[in-house]
Amino acid sequence: MVPGITPVSDIPGSNRRLEAGHITACKLTFHYPAGVKSVVIDNLRLLPPFNYDGIVDAFGQYTRADWPGKVANAQGLLAQKQQEEEEIKAHPTVPDRDEYGGWASGPQVAPTGFFGTVKRDGKWWLVDPEGHLFFSLGIDVIDSRPDGDSFTFVAGRKEMFTWLPASDDPLGKYYGYQKRIVYGPTQQGRTYSFYRANLERKYGADWLAAWRASALDRLRAWGFNTIGNWSDPALYAYKKVPYTATIEIEGNYARISSGIDYWGKMHDPFDPAFVQAVDRSIGRGSEKYRDDPWCIGYFIDNEISWGGGNGSDKEHFGLVYGTLSGGPDSPSKKAFVEQLKSRYATVEQLNQAWGSTFASWQTLLERPYHPPASLAAPMKDDFGKFLTAFADQYFKTVHDAVRKYDPHHLYLGCRFAWRTTEAVNAAARYADVVSFNIYRSHLDPQEWGFAPSLNKPCIIGEFHFGAVDRGMFHTGLVTTPNQQARAAMYKQYLESVEDNSAFVGCHWFQYYDEPLTGRSEDGENYNIGFLSVTDTPYPEMVEAAKAVSSELYSRRGGK
């Protein structure tokens, strides 16, 4: 949020100003508390209204501040481009890398022609097609396609922009029309991509091929060896940087609420229609990649709703609560009732264990059931066993389809954002690599000390941090005070990942900053890029990436 904005009411879509006399309480929530907290709130007050007029310039930058690297005109944009190209030409890659970005002088295993995994001296590694040990350093969302997230709404707020092109302007082609559906009230209307317009200013009218080549050159020069999730698939064909492929399971089948349904309800893996959807989605999604040695493997799904692993019973067993709230048409509930029948000879025995009053098994199946606030030990045990069966069914179904359609590439898991022990253990049984999206300042050795016990390699699909010292309004999910601190935290994060023997890589989210006035999908406006909206690299981040990657293999390998 921009400092100084007058608060508005919490009624969705309302612009009514909040009256100080109507405030009765202020609530702070800590998502990841670590012990007792003391918080002092002082000098709390409402500020005058913030005037948004003319806050965005022709390049998509904030107009009311200056900072190193800010673009003043098209000539400055071209001068930055020339300087960067000279630097990359002088230092095209970090030392001691093979063609794929693996450890050229390090230990070698028998090459298979595709990526694999190996455990060596107690540490997990990826292995590249040449048989060299490989630690995956990647960047997500390397993308400038028309359906990408570089667009921001201009409809209804044109006064915020000092310049917008006329429709017949050559840069008018970067208008779009989109609908916001993720957060808050639905919004739809005209959008614009300053990022794509800047790419034309920088690389010329036929900028796309030049931009793709530049992105690949940057990755190699900065020490990255992986094109991460949500990136432009056209980059893969250049055969310069390995990549992870992305497949979403899509179809019409039953779903279950876990109570933490941020991106939507969870797949019901017991529905035969889900099994068919998995087969269809993976069959189609793997077609282009199954014979490509540059493909590391597949992330299947992203941040799906497993429920919470560190909260209350209701959070931990959220999928069980969601299952029990269903009726006889729920495949998941049918599976749970059958599991209970295998443990309890009669419904009376179940009632005695649970403290319930079901008249029959059919009653349990047909009627929604809401567990008591305090769960008896046998009930917790049954809930845990069903979570395990649920997760096993999901991961086995996906695993079998991956192996059916692509025997060569790694199954990289589902990118846990919310997790339970049961789900993570099931992922380790069926996935080749277990994936997590971990938005923290570093990988805490206490919190993640369990990872080696999974006896499978792990990878981080997303992490980032930002600052608001260079014309951006939001730091993203992890905050730093400035770009220097941001670069230092990057080094700290990478080293903490290297120090965990289970992890074989991490991927930064994302390539470029989100629009200053919010991406059209959901309004996010985070400073989370290695590049600004003008395609200008943040030099502190680039230097930190080079430094960390230069010593990566010797540090990880213990040399």
C-alpha positions as CSV (number, residue, x, y, z in Angstrom):
1,M,0.0,0.0,0.0
2,V,1.2,3.5,-0.8
3,P,2.1,5.3,2.5
4,G,-0.5,8.0,3.2
5,I,-3.5,6.4,1.6
6,T,-6.7,7.1,3.5
7,P,-8.1,3.8,4.7
8,V,-11.4,2.7,3.2
9,S,-14.1,0.5,4.7
10,D,-13.8,-3.3,4.6
11,I,-17.0,-3.6,2.5
12,P,-15.8,-5.1,-0.8
13,G,-16.0,-2.5,-3.6
14,S,-16.6,0.4,-1.2
15,N,-14.7,3.7,-1.4
16,R,-16.3,5.1,1.7
17,R,-13.7,6.7,4.0
18,L,-13.2,5.1,7.4
19,E,-14.3,7.4,10.2
20,A,-11.9,7.5,13.2
21,G,-14.9,7.4,15.6
22,H,-16.0,4.1,14.2
23,I,-12.8,2.3,15.0
24,T,-13.3,0.0,18.0
25,A,-10.3,-2.4,17.8
26,C,-7.1,-3.1,15.9
27,K,-6.1,-6.7,15.4
28,L,-2.6,-7.9,14.4
29,T,-2.1,-11.5,13.2
30,F,1.2,-13.3,13.1
31,H,1.2,-16.1,10.5
32,Y,4.4,-17.7,11.8
33,P,4.8,-16.8,15.5
34,A,8.0,-17.9,17.2
35,G,7.4,-17.7,20.9
36,V,6.0,-14.8,22.9
37,K,5.7,-11.5,21.1
38,S,5.6,-7.9,22.5
39,V,4.3,-5.3,20.1
40,V,4.1,-1.6,20.8
41,I,1.7,0.5,18.7
42,D,2.2,4.2,19.0
43,N,1.1,7.3,17.2
44,L,-1.7,5.6,15.3
45,R,-3.6,8.1,13.2
46,L,-5.4,8.6,9.9
47,L,-3.4,10.5,7.3
48,P,-4.8,12.9,4.7
49,P,-5.9,11.5,1.4
50,F,-3.3,10.5,-1.1
51,N,-3.5,12.0,-4.6
52,Y,-2.8,9.4,-7.2
53,D,-2.9,11.7,-10.2
54,G,0.2,11.3,-12.5
55,I,2.1,8.8,-10.3
56,V,3.2,6.7,-13.3
57,D,5.4,7.9,-16.1
58,A,5.6,6.8,-19.7
59,F,7.9,3.9,-18.8
60,G,5.7,2.6,-16.0
61,Q,7.9,4.1,-13.2
62,Y,6.9,6.1,-10.1
63,T,7.1,9.8,-10.9
64,R,7.6,11.2,-7.4
65,A,11.0,9.8,-6.6
66,D,14.4,9.3,-8.2
67,W,16.8,6.4,-7.7
68,P,19.9,4.8,-9.4
69,G,18.9,3.1,-12.7
70,K,15.7,5.1,-13.2
71,V,15.1,5.7,-16.9
72,A,14.6,9.3,-18.0
73,N,14.2,8.8,-21.7
74,A,14.5,6.3,-24.5
75,Q,18.2,7.2,-25.0
76,G,18.9,6.2,-21.4
77,L,17.2,2.9,-22.0
78,L,19.4,2.2,-25.0
79,A,22.5,3.2,-23.1
80,Q,21.7,0.7,-20.3
81,K,21.2,-2.0,-22.9
82,Q,24.6,-1.4,-24.5
83,Q,26.4,-1.4,-21.2
84,E,24.8,-4.6,-20.1
85,E,25.5,-6.3,-23.4
86,E,29.2,-5.4,-23.0
87,E,29.3,-6.8,-19.5
88,I,27.7,-10.1,-20.5
89,K,30.0,-10.4,-23.5
90,A,33.0,-10.0,-21.2
91,H,31.7,-12.5,-18.6
92,P,29.2,-14.8,-20.4
93,T,29.1,-17.5,-17.7
94,V,30.4,-18.4,-14.3
95,P,33.4,-20.8,-14.2
96,D,33.4,-24.5,-14.0
97,R,30.1,-25.3,-15.7
98,D,29.3,-27.9,-18.3
99,E,26.9,-27.3,-21.2
100,Y,23.8,-27.7,-18.9
101,G,25.2,-25.7,-15.9
102,G,26.4,-28.8,-14.0
103,W,29.6,-29.0,-12.0
104,A,32.2,-29.6,-14.8
105,S,35.1,-30.6,-12.6
106,G,33.2,-32.3,-9.9
107,P,32.4,-36.0,-9.3
108,Q,30.6,-37.7,-12.2
109,V,28.1,-40.6,-12.4
110,A,27.1,-42.7,-15.4
111,P,25.3,-40.4,-17.8
112,T,21.8,-41.3,-18.9
113,G,21.1,-38.6,-21.4
114,F,18.4,-37.1,-19.1
115,F,18.3,-35.5,-15.7
116,G,18.3,-37.7,-12.7
117,T,19.0,-37.7,-8.9
118,V,21.8,-39.2,-6.8
119,K,22.7,-39.2,-3.1
120,R,26.4,-38.8,-2.6
121,D,28.3,-38.5,0.7
122,G,24.9,-38.0,2.5
123,K,23.9,-35.1,0.2
124,W,21.2,-35.2,-2.5
125,W,22.0,-33.9,-6.0
126,L,20.4,-33.6,-9.4
127,V,22.5,-35.2,-12.2
128,D,22.5,-33.6,-15.6
129,P,22.4,-35.5,-18.9
130,E,26.3,-35.6,-19.0
131,G,26.5,-37.2,-15.6
132,H,27.7,-34.1,-13.8
133,L,26.3,-33.1,-10.4
134,F,23.8,-30.4,-10.8
135,F,22.2,-27.9,-8.3
136,S,19.3,-26.1,-9.8
137,L,19.3,-22.3,-9.6
138,G,16.4,-20.9,-11.5
139,I,14.1,-17.9,-12.1
140,D,10.3,-18.1,-12.6
141,V,8.1,-16.2,-14.9
142,I,10.6,-15.4,-17.6
143,D,7.7,-14.4,-19.8
144,S,6.5,-11.5,-22.0
145,R,3.6,-13.1,-23.8
146,P,0.3,-11.2,-24.3
147,D,-1.4,-13.3,-21.7
148,G,1.3,-12.8,-19.1
149,D,1.0,-10.8,-15.9
150,S,2.8,-7.6,-16.9
151,F,-0.5,-5.9,-17.6
152,T,-2.1,-3.4,-15.3
153,F,-5.6,-1.9,-15.3
154,V,-5.9,1.6,-16.9
155,A,-9.7,1.5,-17.2
156,G,-11.3,3.8,-14.7
157,R,-8.0,5.4,-13.5
158,K,-6.4,7.0,-16.5
159,E,-5.5,10.1,-14.4
160,M,-2.9,7.9,-12.6
161,F,-0.8,7.8,-15.8
162,T,1.1,10.7,-17.3
163,W,1.1,9.0,-20.6
164,L,-0.9,6.3,-22.4
165,P,-0.6,5.7,-26.1
166,A,-3.3,6.4,-28.6
167,S,-4.8,3.4,-30.2
168,D,-3.0,4.2,-33.5
169,D,0.4,4.7,-31.7
170,P,2.8,1.8,-32.4
171,L,3.0,1.2,-28.7
172,G,-0.8,1.0,-28.5
173,K,-0.6,-2.6,-29.5
174,Y,0.2,-3.4,-25.8
175,Y,-3.3,-2.6,-24.6
176,G,-5.3,-5.6,-23.4
177,Y,-8.6,-6.4,-21.9
178,Q,-8.7,-8.6,-18.8
179,K,-10.8,-9.6,-15.8
180,R,-9.6,-9.6,-12.2
181,I,-11.1,-12.6,-10.4
182,V,-8.7,-13.5,-7.6
183,Y,-8.9,-10.9,-4.9
184,G,-11.7,-8.5,-4.0
185,P,-14.6,-7.5,-6.2
186,T,-14.5,-8.5,-9.9
187,Q,-12.9,-5.9,-12.1
188,Q,-12.7,-5.9,-15.9
189,G,-11.7,-3.5,-18.6
190,R,-8.7,-2.1,-20.5
191,T,-5.2,-2.9,-19.4
192,Y,-1.7,-1.9,-20.5
193,S,1.7,-3.5,-20.4
194,F,4.4,-0.9,-19.8
195,Y,7.0,-3.8,-19.7
196,R,6.2,-5.0,-23.2
197,A,6.2,-1.4,-24.5
198,N,9.6,-0.9,-22.9
199,L,10.9,-4.0,-24.6
200,E,9.9,-2.5,-28.0
201,R,11.6,0.7,-27.1
202,K,14.7,-1.2,-26.1
203,Y,15.0,-4.0,-28.7
204,G,13.0,-2.6,-31.6
205,A,9.7,-3.5,-33.2
206,D,10.7,-7.1,-33.6
207,W,11.8,-7.3,-30.0
208,L,10.6,-10.8,-28.9
209,A,13.5,-12.9,-30.3
210,A,16.0,-10.4,-29.0
211,W,14.4,-10.3,-25.6
212,R,14.4,-14.1,-25.4
213,A,18.1,-14.3,-26.4
214,S,18.9,-11.6,-23.8
215,A,17.0,-13.5,-21.1
216,L,19.0,-16.7,-21.8
217,D,22.3,-14.8,-21.9
218,R,21.5,-13.1,-18.6
219,L,20.7,-16.4,-16.9
220,R,24.0,-17.9,-17.9
221,A,26.0,-14.8,-17.1
222,W,24.4,-14.4,-13.7
223,G,25.0,-18.1,-12.7
224,F,21.5,-19.5,-13.2
225,N,21.0,-22.9,-14.8
226,T,17.3,-23.3,-14.8
227,I,14.3,-21.7,-16.5
228,G,11.7,-21.9,-13.7
229,N,7.9,-22.3,-13.6
230,W,5.5,-20.1,-15.6
231,S,8.1,-19.2,-18.2
232,D,7.7,-18.8,-21.9
233,P,8.0,-22.3,-23.5
234,A,9.6,-20.8,-26.6
235,L,12.8,-20.3,-24.4
236,Y,13.2,-24.1,-24.2
237,A,13.8,-24.6,-27.9
238,Y,17.1,-22.5,-27.7
239,K,18.8,-25.4,-25.9
240,K,20.9,-23.0,-23.8
241,V,19.4,-23.4,-20.3
242,P,17.6,-26.4,-18.8
243,Y,14.0,-25.9,-17.8
244,T,11.2,-27.3,-15.6
245,A,7.9,-28.0,-17.4
246,T,4.6,-27.1,-15.9
247,I,1.4,-29.2,-16.0
248,E,-1.9,-28.3,-14.3
249,I,-4.5,-31.0,-13.8
250,E,-7.7,-29.7,-15.3
251,G,-11.1,-31.3,-15.7
252,N,-14.6,-31.6,-14.3
253,Y,-14.5,-33.8,-11.2
254,A,-15.3,-33.6,-7.5
255,R,-13.4,-31.3,-5.2
256,I,-12.9,-31.1,-1.4
257,S,-12.5,-28.0,0.8
258,S,-9.6,-28.1,3.2
259,G,-10.5,-24.8,4.8
260,I,-7.4,-23.3,3.2
261,D,-8.6,-22.9,-0.3
262,Y,-6.6,-20.0,-1.5
263,W,-6.4,-21.0,-5.1
264,G,-9.5,-23.2,-5.0
265,K,-10.7,-26.5,-3.5
266,M,-8.6,-29.6,-3.5
267,H,-8.9,-32.3,-6.1
268,D,-10.9,-35.4,-5.0
269,P,-8.4,-38.1,-6.0
270,F,-10.9,-40.9,-5.4
271,D,-13.1,-39.6,-8.2
272,P,-12.7,-41.7,-11.3
273,A,-13.1,-38.5,-13.3
274,F,-10.0,-37.1,-11.6
275,V,-8.0,-40.1,-12.6
276,Q,-9.1,-39.6,-16.2
277,A,-8.3,-35.8,-16.0
278,V,-4.8,-36.6,-14.7
279,D,-4.2,-39.1,-17.6
280,R,-5.5,-36.6,-20.1
281,S,-3.6,-33.5,-18.7
282,I,-0.3,-35.3,-18.3
283,G,-0.6,-37.0,-21.7
284,R,-1.1,-33.7,-23.4
285,G,1.2,-31.7,-21.2
286,S,4.2,-34.0,-21.6
287,E,4.0,-34.4,-25.4
288,K,6.5,-31.7,-26.3
289,Y,9.0,-32.6,-23.6
290,R,9.3,-36.3,-23.2
291,D,12.3,-36.7,-25.5
292,D,14.1,-33.4,-24.6
293,P,17.3,-33.8,-22.5
294,W,17.1,-30.1,-21.5
295,C,13.9,-30.8,-19.6
296,I,14.6,-31.4,-15.9
297,G,11.1,-32.7,-15.1
298,Y,7.6,-31.7,-14.3
299,F,5.9,-29.7,-11.6
300,I,2.4,-31.0,-11.5
301,D,-0.1,-28.6,-9.9
302,N,0.9,-25.7,-7.7
303,E,0.1,-24.7,-4.1
304,I,-3.0,-26.9,-3.9
305,S,-5.1,-27.0,-0.8
306,W,-3.6,-29.7,1.5
307,G,-4.6,-27.9,4.7
308,G,-2.3,-26.5,7.4
309,G,0.4,-28.5,9.1
310,N,1.2,-26.3,12.0
311,G,-2.2,-25.1,13.2
312,S,-5.2,-26.5,14.9
313,D,-6.7,-29.9,14.4
314,K,-9.3,-28.3,12.1
315,E,-6.5,-26.9,9.9
316,H,-4.3,-30.0,10.0
317,F,-7.3,-32.3,9.2
318,G,-9.0,-29.8,6.9
319,L,-9.4,-32.3,4.1
320,V,-11.0,-34.8,6.5
321,Y,-13.4,-32.1,7.8
322,G,-14.2,-31.2,4.1
323,T,-14.8,-34.9,3.3
324,L,-17.1,-35.5,6.3
325,S,-19.2,-32.4,5.3
326,G,-20.1,-34.1,2.1
327,G,-22.8,-36.5,1.2
328,P,-23.2,-39.9,-0.6
329,D,-22.1,-38.4,-4.0
330,S,-18.7,-37.6,-2.6
331,P,-16.1,-40.2,-3.8
332,S,-13.8,-39.1,-1.0
333,K,-16.4,-39.7,1.7
334,K,-17.2,-43.1,0.2
335,A,-13.5,-44.0,0.5
336,F,-13.3,-42.8,4.1
337,V,-16.4,-44.7,5.1
338,E,-14.9,-47.9,3.6
339,Q,-11.7,-47.3,5.4
340,L,-13.6,-46.9,8.7
341,K,-15.5,-50.2,8.0
342,S,-12.2,-52.0,7.6
343,R,-11.1,-50.9,11.1
344,Y,-14.4,-51.1,13.0
345,A,-16.6,-54.2,12.7
346,T,-19.8,-52.3,13.5
347,V,-20.9,-48.6,13.5
348,E,-21.4,-49.1,17.3
349,Q,-17.7,-49.6,17.7
350,L,-17.0,-46.5,15.7
351,N,-19.5,-44.5,17.9
352,Q,-17.7,-45.8,21.0
353,A,-14.3,-44.7,19.7
354,W,-15.5,-41.3,18.3
355,G,-18.1,-40.5,20.9
356,S,-20.6,-40.2,18.0
357,T,-24.2,-41.4,17.5
358,F,-24.5,-42.6,13.9
359,A,-27.5,-44.9,13.5
360,S,-25.7,-46.8,10.7
361,W,-22.9,-46.6,8.2
362,Q,-25.4,-45.3,5.7
363,T,-26.2,-42.4,8.1
364,L,-22.6,-41.5,8.2
365,L,-22.3,-41.6,4.5
366,E,-25.4,-39.6,3.7
367,R,-25.4,-36.9,6.3
368,P,-22.8,-34.1,6.7
369,Y,-20.9,-34.6,9.9
370,H,-19.1,-31.9,11.8
371,P,-16.4,-33.2,14.3
372,P,-16.4,-31.8,17.8
373,A,-14.1,-29.0,18.9
374,S,-11.9,-31.5,20.8
375,L,-11.0,-34.7,18.9
376,A,-10.7,-38.0,20.8
377,A,-7.4,-39.9,20.2
378,P,-9.0,-42.7,18.1
379,M,-10.7,-40.0,15.9
380,K,-7.3,-38.2,15.3
381,D,-5.8,-41.6,14.4
382,D,-8.5,-42.3,11.9
383,F,-8.3,-38.8,10.5
384,G,-4.5,-39.2,10.1
385,K,-4.9,-42.5,8.3
386,F,-7.4,-41.0,5.9
387,L,-5.1,-38.0,5.2
388,T,-2.4,-40.6,4.3
389,A,-4.8,-42.6,2.1
390,F,-6.0,-39.3,0.4
391,A,-2.4,-38.1,-0.3
392,D,-1.3,-41.6,-1.5
393,Q,-4.2,-41.7,-3.9
394,Y,-3.3,-38.3,-5.3
395,F,0.4,-38.8,-5.7
396,K,0.2,-42.3,-7.0
397,T,-2.3,-41.3,-9.6
398,V,-0.1,-38.5,-10.8
399,H,3.1,-40.6,-10.6
400,D,1.6,-43.4,-12.6
401,A,0.5,-41.0,-15.4
402,V,3.9,-39.4,-15.5
403,R,5.7,-42.7,-15.9
404,K,3.1,-43.9,-18.4
405,Y,3.7,-40.9,-20.8
406,D,7.3,-40.0,-20.0
407,P,9.7,-42.5,-18.5
408,H,12.7,-40.2,-18.9
409,H,12.0,-37.1,-16.8
410,L,11.6,-36.4,-13.1
411,Y,8.3,-35.9,-11.3
412,L,9.0,-32.8,-9.2
413,G,6.0,-32.9,-7.0
414,C,3.2,-30.3,-6.4
415,R,5.0,-27.3,-4.9
416,F,3.7,-27.3,-1.4
417,A,2.7,-23.9,0.1
418,W,0.5,-25.5,2.8
419,R,1.3,-29.0,3.9
420,T,0.7,-31.7,6.4
421,T,3.1,-34.4,7.4
422,E,0.9,-37.0,5.8
423,A,0.9,-35.2,2.4
424,V,4.7,-34.6,2.5
425,N,5.5,-38.2,3.3
426,A,3.2,-39.4,0.5
427,A,5.0,-37.1,-1.9
428,A,8.3,-38.6,-0.9
429,R,6.9,-42.1,-1.6
430,Y,5.8,-41.2,-5.2
431,A,7.6,-38.1,-6.5
432,D,11.2,-38.2,-7.6
433,V,11.7,-34.7,-6.0
434,V,9.6,-33.1,-3.3
435,S,8.9,-29.5,-4.0
436,F,8.0,-26.6,-1.6
437,N,7.4,-22.9,-2.1
438,I,9.2,-21.3,0.9
439,Y,8.8,-17.6,1.4
440,R,11.1,-16.9,4.3
441,S,14.3,-14.9,4.9
442,H,16.2,-18.2,4.9
443,L,15.7,-22.0,5.2
444,D,15.5,-22.4,9.0
445,P,17.5,-25.6,9.9
446,Q,15.1,-26.3,12.8
447,E,11.9,-26.0,10.8
448,W,13.4,-27.9,7.8
449,G,15.5,-30.4,9.7
450,F,13.0,-33.1,8.8
451,A,13.8,-32.9,5.1
452,P,16.7,-35.4,5.0
453,S,14.5,-38.0,6.7
454,L,12.3,-38.1,3.7
455,N,15.1,-39.8,1.8
456,K,14.2,-38.0,-1.3
457,P,15.7,-34.8,-2.8
458,C,13.8,-31.6,-2.2
459,I,13.6,-28.4,-4.3
460,I,12.2,-24.9,-3.7
461,G,9.9,-23.7,-6.5
462,E,9.4,-20.1,-5.3
463,F,11.0,-17.6,-2.9
464,H,11.6,-13.9,-3.0
465,F,12.0,-10.7,-1.1
466,G,11.7,-7.0,-2.0
467,A,12.2,-3.4,-0.9
468,V,10.6,-0.1,-1.6
469,D,13.6,2.1,-2.0
470,R,13.4,2.3,-5.8
471,G,10.0,3.5,-6.7
472,M,8.0,0.4,-5.8
473,F,5.1,0.3,-3.3
474,H,5.3,-3.3,-2.0
475,T,8.1,-5.6,-0.9
476,G,6.4,-8.8,-1.7
477,L,6.0,-11.6,0.9
478,V,9.4,-11.1,2.6
479,T,10.5,-7.5,3.4
480,T,13.9,-6.0,3.3
481,P,14.8,-2.3,3.9
482,N,16.7,-1.6,0.6
483,Q,18.3,-3.3,-2.4
484,Q,21.6,-3.9,-0.6
485,A,19.8,-5.8,2.2
486,R,17.8,-7.6,-0.4
487,A,21.0,-8.8,-2.1
488,A,22.5,-9.8,1.3
489,M,19.3,-11.8,2.1
490,Y,19.6,-13.6,-1.3
491,K,23.0,-14.8,-0.4
492,Q,21.8,-15.9,3.1
493,Y,18.9,-17.8,1.6
494,L,21.0,-19.6,-1.0
495,E,23.6,-20.7,1.5
496,S,20.9,-21.9,3.9
497,V,19.5,-24.1,1.1
498,E,23.0,-25.4,0.2
499,D,23.5,-26.3,3.8
500,N,20.5,-28.6,3.9
501,S,21.6,-32.0,2.5
502,A,18.1,-32.8,1.1
503,F,17.7,-29.7,-1.1
504,V,18.9,-29.8,-4.7
505,G,17.9,-26.3,-5.8
506,C,15.7,-23.2,-5.5
507,H,14.0,-20.9,-8.0
508,W,13.4,-17.2,-7.5
509,F,10.0,-15.7,-8.1
510,Q,10.1,-13.8,-10.5
511,Y,12.1,-12.4,-13.5
512,Y,10.7,-8.8,-13.5
513,D,8.9,-6.6,-11.0
514,E,5.1,-6.6,-11.0
515,P,3.4,-3.4,-12.4
516,L,3.6,-0.4,-10.1
517,T,-0.2,-0.1,-10.1
518,G,-0.8,-3.8,-9.7
519,R,-1.0,-6.7,-12.1
520,S,-4.4,-7.1,-13.6
521,E,-4.9,-10.7,-12.4
522,D,-5.0,-9.8,-8.7
523,G,-3.6,-6.4,-8.0
524,E,-0.2,-7.5,-6.8
525,N,2.5,-4.8,-7.2
526,Y,5.6,-6.4,-5.7
527,N,9.3,-5.4,-6.1
528,I,10.3,-9.1,-6.6
529,G,12.1,-8.9,-9.9
530,F,15.7,-9.2,-10.9
531,L,14.6,-6.5,-13.4
532,S,12.5,-3.4,-13.1
533,V,9.6,-2.5,-15.4
534,T,12.2,-1.0,-17.8
535,D,14.0,-4.3,-18.2
536,T,16.8,-2.8,-16.1
537,P,18.6,-5.3,-13.9
538,Y,19.0,-4.6,-10.2
539,P,22.8,-4.6,-10.0
540,E,23.0,-5.6,-6.3
541,M,20.9,-8.7,-7.0
542,V,22.9,-9.6,-10.1
543,E,26.2,-9.3,-8.2
544,A,24.9,-11.4,-5.3
545,A,23.7,-14.1,-7.7
546,K,27.0,-14.2,-9.5
547,A,28.9,-14.4,-6.2
548,V,26.8,-17.2,-4.7
549,S,26.7,-19.3,-7.9
550,S,30.5,-19.0,-8.4
551,E,31.2,-20.8,-5.2
552,L,28.1,-23.0,-5.2
553,Y,29.5,-26.3,-6.2
554,S,32.7,-26.1,-4.1
555,R,30.7,-25.0,-1.1
556,R,28.0,-27.6,-1.5
557,G,30.5,-30.3,-2.4
558,G,32.6,-29.5,0.7
559,K,35.8,-28.7,-1.2
